[in-house]
Amino acid sequence: MPLILANKGNEMNIKKITGNDETKRFLNSLGFVTGETVKIISELGGNLIINVKDSRVALDKRMASRIIV
């Protein structure tokens, strides 16, 4: 399921990153890689605050929908 549909507070593993090569490279540079554990911290104004690799990253729903967990 896309990350935007996941429950807040649950740790999940990334199964796949979708989108074009540029999008995949961008998410990869932020630490979103297949097999990595992510956790949604909060949702603010349509954006998600996500904990990945001991960092907090804000993504809009369009970008977060490209991450399949």
C-alpha positions as CSV (number, residue, x, y, z in Angstrom):
1,M,0.0,0.0,0.0
2,P,1.2,3.6,-0.5
3,L,2.7,5.3,2.5
4,I,0.0,7.9,2.6
5,L,-2.6,5.1,3.5
6,A,-0.5,3.8,6.4
7,N,-1.4,4.4,10.0
8,K,0.5,7.0,12.0
9,G,3.0,5.6,14.5
10,N,3.5,2.2,12.9
11,E,6.9,1.2,11.7
12,M,6.9,-0.3,8.1
13,N,9.5,-1.5,5.6
14,I,9.7,0.0,2.2
15,K,8.8,-2.6,-0.5
16,K,9.1,-0.4,-3.6
17,I,9.7,3.1,-4.9
18,T,7.6,4.1,-7.9
19,G,7.9,7.0,-10.3
20,N,10.4,8.2,-12.9
21,D,14.1,8.0,-12.4
22,E,14.4,11.5,-11.1
23,T,11.8,10.9,-8.4
24,K,13.5,7.6,-7.4
25,R,16.9,9.4,-7.1
26,F,15.4,12.2,-5.1
27,L,13.7,9.8,-2.6
28,N,16.9,7.7,-2.5
29,S,18.9,10.8,-1.6
30,L,16.6,11.4,1.4
31,G,17.1,7.8,2.6
32,F,14.0,6.2,1.2
33,V,15.4,2.9,-0.2
34,T,13.9,-0.6,-0.5
35,G,14.1,-2.5,2.8
36,E,14.5,0.6,5.0
37,T,12.2,1.1,8.0
38,V,10.0,4.2,8.0
39,K,7.5,5.6,10.5
40,I,4.9,8.4,10.0
41,I,5.3,10.9,12.8
42,S,2.5,13.3,11.9
43,E,0.4,14.8,9.1
44,L,0.3,18.6,8.8
45,G,-1.6,20.4,6.1
46,G,-1.4,17.6,3.7
47,N,2.3,16.9,4.3
48,L,3.7,13.9,6.1
49,I,6.5,14.0,8.6
50,I,8.3,10.7,8.3
51,N,11.1,9.2,10.4
52,V,13.7,7.5,8.2
53,K,17.3,6.6,9.1
54,D,17.1,8.5,12.4
55,S,16.0,11.7,10.5
56,R,12.7,13.4,10.1
57,V,11.7,14.3,6.6
58,A,8.6,16.2,5.3
59,L,7.0,15.0,2.1
60,D,3.9,16.1,0.3
61,K,1.2,13.5,-0.4
62,R,2.2,13.2,-4.0
63,M,5.7,12.2,-3.2
64,A,4.7,10.0,-0.3
65,S,2.3,8.1,-2.5
66,R,5.3,6.9,-4.6
67,I,6.6,5.0,-1.5
68,I,5.1,1.5,-1.3
69,V,5.2,-0.2,2.1
